[in-house]
């Protein structure tokens, strides 16, 4: 309604400007200036009315948005979204913590397996050394040194299969 009224004022002001131009062409002395002044005042009033209407509409929308934002329904909806986001965050956290725990457990398991393999290979190497010493009188010096070198070589390389083959080789040498 106010916008229509301000547009009507603008139209009237433009009509007054046209009539002032017509009066000026008729060479009337003071009348065109007064009509132009009235047109300017009407135009200024129309623009002020439009500005005030715009400000009032903006204030009304801002007030409505604030009231909607702080309404019980919006608060409960924001709270629900917060809780859902927190649950998703906790679900992701549990997933990543599980992955991290599995990674650390696998790493620890591998380390223990390597340490256990070293321990058993060292024990097997010591057993082979004891067997070599027990059959040393039956072997030549070169064969004994060769078997000792193979034992230390397989032990350094952590080659359990090589040590088992060497043990079988020593066992067959001891029988013959």
HUUR-V178444 format. One record per backbone hydrogen bond with DSSP energy under -1.0 kcal/mol. NH is the residue of the N-H (numbers start at 1). CO is the residue of the C=O. Records with the same first field share a line. If there is no record, write none. Layout:
NH->CO + CO
This chain:
5->1
6->2
7->3
8->4
9->5
10->6
11->7
12->8
13->9
14->10
15->11
16->12
17->13
18->14
19->15
20->16
21->17
22->18
23->19
24->20
25->21
26->22
27->24
28->23
34->30
35->31
36->32
37->33
38->34
39->35
40->36
41->37
42->38
43->39
44->40
45->41
46->42
47->43
48->44
49->45
50->46
51->47
52->48
53->49
54->50
55->51
56->52
57->53
58->54
59->55
60->56
61->57
62->58
63->59
64->60
65->61
66->62
67->63
68->64
69->65
70->66
71->68
75->71
76->72
77->73
78->74
79->75
80->76
81->77
82->78
83->79
84->80
85->81
86->82
87->83
88->84
89->85
90->86
91->87
92->88
93->89
94->90
95->91
96->92
97->93
98->94
99->95
100->96
101->97
102->98
103->99
104->100
105->101
106->102
107->103
108->104
109->105
110->106
111->107
112->108
113->109
114->110
115->111
116->112
117->113
118->114
119->115
120->116
121->117
122->118
123->119
124->120
125->121
126->122
127->123
128->124
129->125
130->126
131->127
132->128
133->129
134->130
135->131
138->135
139->136
144->140
145->141
146->142
147->143
148->144
149->145
150->146
151->147
152->148
153->149
154->150
155->151
156->152
157->153
159->154
160->158
163->159
164->160
165->161
166->162
167->163
168->164
169->165
170->166
171->167
172->168
173->169
174->170
175->171
176->172
